Amino acid sequence: MEKKESIIKYYKKQSGFYDITRPLFLFGRGEIVKWIAETNPKDHLLEAGCGTGHLLKSLAKNTDCVLTGIDLSPDMLEIAQRKLPTEINLHQTDLEDFNPGKKYDAVLLSYVFTLDFAKNVEQIKRVKQLLKHNGRIYVVDFHRYGSALYKRYMNWHGIEMGVELLQLLESEFATKRKSIRKAYGGVWEYFIYEGANVED
Ligand SMILES: C[S@@+](CC[C@H](N)C(=O)[O-])C[C@H]1O[C@@H](n2cnc3c(N)ncnc32)[C@H](O)[C@@H]1O
């Protein structure tokens, strides 16, 4: 099965209990909303892989951003649609196929890159094409496994993590802020990143 299909299938099963379970391990999502609110509260912002709309809801409450969300999974988007104000545009699409005909001031990816680690180079290239010059990329994601047992558990959930992701972001964007944190005393690490697109 292609990775894209397996992500859609996985979230078909997970969507029903996603919002209850994820606060237990998708750390840093509240922090990244604060970073965005501090830097560009009125911008056109795209969340790629918006899922059930957890961050878009918080961004709508805490910023004046014009918000758009895209996601591969129709099941996750259905939940987002129910909880979000109608002025937030939602589209079911792969990031790689999304062609809005405009560029954004900011693109946010929260726990998306580690779902398809092998595609990160292409995905980052696509994000750059969607960003204005000096537009911002915001990323929160897993950074490093704390143990071999935890690696096995995460791989079973289709998640692969490694320090290469943050290195790649830093080589493709001008780093504005970054923070690496430990979860549960070091079972894993996650990072929060803000970079600027220095290309046109
Ligand atoms: C772990 S969830 C994160 C959802 C949300 N960003 C959050 O933090 O709660 C990852 C989401 O990314 C979506 N996704 C993964 N790869 C994608 C891609 N290439 N294009 C669009 N959405 C994608 C999945 O369908 C899923 O809803």
The ligand as a Gaussian input file, in Angstrom:
#p B3LYP/6-31G(d) Opt

LIG

0 1
 C       -0.584000      13.750000      13.535000
 S       -1.861000      14.488000      12.583000
 C       -1.657000      16.197000      13.065000
 C       -2.930000      17.009000      12.894000
 C       -2.794000      18.446000      13.385000
 N       -1.786000      19.157000      12.658000
 C       -2.506000      18.477000      14.862000
 O       -1.405000      18.855000      15.257000
 O       -3.393000      18.088000      15.636000
 C       -1.186000      14.495000      10.949000
 C       -2.210000      14.928000       9.891000
 O       -1.478000      15.205000       8.693000
 C       -2.211000      14.708000       7.588000
 N       -1.252000      14.509000       6.480000
 C       -0.203000      13.664000       6.457000
 N        0.478000      13.774000       5.306000
 C       -0.169000      14.730000       4.580000
 C        0.047000      15.286000       3.284000
 N        1.054000      14.879000       2.511000
 N       -0.801000      16.238000       2.835000
 C       -1.833000      16.650000       3.623000
 N       -2.098000      16.144000       4.857000
 C       -1.276000      15.204000       5.335000
 C       -2.866000      13.435000       8.123000
 O       -3.969000      13.055000       7.349000
 C       -3.244000      13.854000       9.549000
 O       -4.530000      14.392000       9.625000

